[in-house]
Amino acid sequence: MSQDTLQSVADGTSVFLGMPAVIASEPMVRLMAAVERVARSSATVLITGESGTGKELVARAVHHYSLRSQKPWVDLSCAALPEHLLESELFGYDKGAFSGADSMKPGLFEMAHQGTIFLDEIGELDLKMQVKLLRVLDGVAYYRLGGVKKISVDVRVVAATNRPLEEAVAEGRFRSDLYHRLSQITLQVPPLRARIEDVLPLAVYFLAQNDSRMRFSESAAKLLLAYAWPGNIRELRNVVTKAAVMARSLEIRPDDLASLHSSTPPDIWQRSRSPGTATNLGLVERRTILEALSATGGHQQKAAERLGISRRTLSRKLKLYESARLEAAS
């Protein structure tokens, strides 16, 4: 891979409500195409995926492409506030509702009227708040805390979670009616290990944010591609930022990525330090697919969803692996 290629992989960056989107992989291209289609409906959207995969970016893209794009965008992490503050934040309060309420404060639903509200970490809501949210989603007018006048809003709700809400429903921690109301459309963001083609474009983008003169050596790029990135994009950004700060030259080398050393197979680490030796990305892909199958008990549909690919693609790759194994054994 040439230095020109390494320095141009982040071209074509899009921006959704001020958040840059660096997309190069087939799974993410397909996902964003689905986002454009979904955005023009009025359906509620549930975005699922591991922590750090870019669920907020997808939510912002939904608003960006929607017919409400010129109306307000409001976002809130449901895990960021305790229950009593969360209620007043979402629904507002009237003057005198409680000690310190010296004036009326509109809630986020009012602020998002005719626009979109994004509720991140929706799985953290307690059952009491789930009931109130469900009523709003069903179009029922509500009172501000301490209020005497009902409020009606027209808001599109987009929610996100890194937890399997189906399990929470089965365990009685999340209302099934709210789950079905939120998941009229479900968008799953694949983990970074399932979209290896995004690793270098993202890494180059993050590096340029620190110093536009810096670049990755080919061996460092191979190491980035070989790592599984359990912390997804958030981990990649942190690793690149640390390397940019600590590097002794404008070229990032494998030694500058030492934080990956303990989590990278020794043979891959050693090969990355040898200029001119290509990392076998096919082996990385095969290992990722087999790990997904193992994690889902061999269930191909669940493994494909976990990887962010179609079951047909997964089946085709498994047949290729089996053919290669039989050929090697003959």
N, C-alpha and C positions, 0 to 999 in steps of 0.2 A: 504494500500500500504506500503510495507516494505521499510526500509531505503536502503537495497540492491537494490531494484527495482528503487528507486528514484535516486540512484547514478549510475545506469547502463543504464538509458534510452537514454543517448547520444552516446552510442556505435555505431559504424558503420558510423561515420562521413566521408563524402567524401569531396574532395577539387577540385574546378574547378578554374584554373588560380589563385591559391593562396587564393581563397575565400571558407571558409568551408561551407558545406551543411549538415544540420542536418534534416533528413527527416524520419518521422515515419508514417504519416497519409496516408490513402488510396488515397485521392485526389492528394497528392503530388507524391506518388509512380506512379500513373497513368500518371500524368503530365510529370514526368521525363522519363517514358517509351516512351511517345510521343516525347519528346525532342530527344531521341536517334534515333528514326525513321526519324524525320524531319531533324536532323543535317546532315545526309548523302546525302541530296538533295542539290541543288544549289539555292533553292527558297529563296526569301527574307522572313523574319519572323517579325511579329508584335507581341509584348508581351504586354498584357493589364493586368490591375489589380490596386487595390488601392495603394496609397503611402505606402511604407514600407513593402510590401508583399514579396519582394525578386525577382523582375523582373530582376535586373542585374545578380543575381545568375543564373537564367534560361538562360540569354543571354550567359553568360560565359560557361554554360554547352553545349549550342548549338555549340560553337566554339570547346570546348573540344572533343566532339564526332564527329566532322565533319572531312572531308578529308583534311581540311585546318588547322588542329590542330597544325601542325609544322610550320605554317606560322604566320605572325604578327597578333596580336590582338590589336586593337586601340579603345578607347572609349571616348565619349564626351557627356556632358550634354548640350543640345541645349538651356537650360534656363540660363546657367552659363555665357554666353558672349553676349554683345550687337551685333546687326546685322553686323556692319562694321568689328568687330573683328572675328565674327563667319565665315564670308566668307573667310577671309585670313587664318583662322585656318583650315578650311576644304579643301580649294583649293590652299593654299600657295601663295607666291608672289615672283616676281623677284626683283633683286637689282634696287633701284631707283623708285619702284612703288609708293611710297609715302614718305613723310618726315620721316626719321629714318630707312628706309629700306636699310640698308648698305650692305646687302648681300642677296642672294637668300634663300628662306625658303620653303621647300617642304610642301605641305598640308597633312592633315591626310589621305586623300584618297590615296595619293602616298605612304605614310608610311605603309598603310594597304594592299598594292598591293599583290595579291594572297592569302590574308588572310581575316579577318573579321573586319568590323567597326561597333561599337555599338553606335547608336544615341539615347541617353536617352531623355525623355521628348520631343519627336518629335512634339507633339502638340503645342509647343511653337514657332515653326518656323513661320516667317512672310511669306506672299504670295510670295515675291520676291525670298527668299531663297528656297521656295518650288519648284519654277520653275527650278532653277539651280540644285537642288537635283534630280528632276525628270529626267532631261536630262542625268545626270550621271548614274542614275539607268537604263536608256534606252540604255546605252552603248555609248553615244555621248562623244567624246573627248572634253576637256575643256582647257581654258587658265588659268595659274596662274594670279593673279592680276598683271597688268603691263607687262605680258609676251607676247611673239610673237610666241611661240612654243606650239602646242597643246599637251596635256597630255592624254594618254589613260591608264586606270587602270582596273584590274580584281579584284573586291572586292565583297565579300558577305556582304550585309547590313542586320543588325538586329536592329530593332527599338523598343522602348518601350514608353508607355504613361499611365498616370493614368486618362486621360480625355477620354470621349466617343467621338471618332473622327467622328462617324457617325453624331452626333449632330453638330459638328464643320463644317462638309461638308454641312449639310442642312442649316446652318446659313451663309455659304459663307466664313468661316474663314479658311477652309482647302480644298485644291483642291481634287476633287473626283478622278481624274486620279492618283494623287500621293497616295491617300489612297488605291486605288485598287492595285497599284504597290507594296506598302509596305506590304499589307496584303495577299500576296499569301498564306501564312500560318499564322494563328493566334493562339497564345497560351495564354490562360487566367490563371493567377495565382490567386487561391482562397484566400480570406482574412483569417486571422488567426482564426477568430471565426467559420469558416466553416471547419477547420481542427484542432479540439481540441487536437487530439493525438500528434500534434507537439509542443504543449505548454510546457509540462514538459521537453522533450528532449532539446528544445532550452534553456529553463530557466536553466537547469543543466549545459549546455555547457557554457552559459554566466557567470554563477556563478563561474565555474572552471577557467574562464579567469581572474577573480579577485583574487581568492584564492582556490586552489584545495582542501583545507581541509574543506571548507564550505559545508553545506548541507541544504536542505529545510526540515522543520518539515512536518509531514503529513497534519496538519491543514493549513499550508502555501501553500502546494501543492494544496489542495482543493480550496483555494481562487484563486490561479492562474488559475485553470481550470474553475472556475465559472465566471470569468471576461470576458467581450465581446471583449476587445482589439481593440478599434476603430483605434488606431495608429499602429496596426499590430506588426510585428517583431521589428520594430524600437522602439516602445513604450515598448515592453516586455524587450528589452535589457536595456533601460534606467531605468526601474523600478528595474530590478535585480541588475544593477550596483549600483544604489542608496542604495538599501537594503544591498548589500555587504559592502559598505563603512560605512553605519550608524549602522549596527547591532552591538550589544554589546556582542555577542558570535559567535561561529562558526556555530550555527544553526539559519537559517532564520525562524522567526515566523510571524504570522499574523500582529502583531504590527509593524514589520519591513517593511511591505507592506502598510503602512498607506496611501500612495498616491493613493491606489485603493479604499479606504474606501468610499469616496464621490460618486463614480461611481458604487458601488456594492450594490445590493439590501440588505437592513438591515438584512433580515432573513438569507441570505447566509453568510453575514459577521459574524453574531452571531454563526451560526452553525460551521463555520470554526474555531472558537475559542474554540470549545468544542471537546476535543480529543475523538476519537472513533466514532464520528458521521459523516457518509458519506454524502457528497454532492451528490444530485441526478443529475448526469450529463445528464440523459434523459430529465429532465426539461430544462436544459440549451440548449440542442440540439433542443428541441421542440420550445423554445422561439426564438432561432436563425432562425429556418425555418419559423416560423410565421412572424417574422420581415421582412425577405426577401420577403415573399409573399405580405406583406403590402406595402413594398417599390416599388414593381413592379406591383401594382394594381391587384394582384391575378393571374398574368400571370405565369404559372408554368414553362414554358421553360426558361423565363428570370430569374425567381427566382433560378432555378437549376444552371444556368450559374453563377449567382451572388454567389451562395454557393460553386461552384466548384464540383457539383455532377451531376449525370445523371438525366434526367427527370424521368426515371423509378424508380430510388432510391427515388426521392422526392415523387413520386406518392405512392410508397409502404409505406413510412413513414406516409404520410397523411392518408392513409387507416388505419394504425395501431392506429393513434391518434383518428380517428373517431370511430373505434371499441371499444377503451378504453372508449371513452365518452359515447357511447351507453350502454356499460356494466355497467358503473358507474351510469347511469340514470335508469337502470332497477331494 
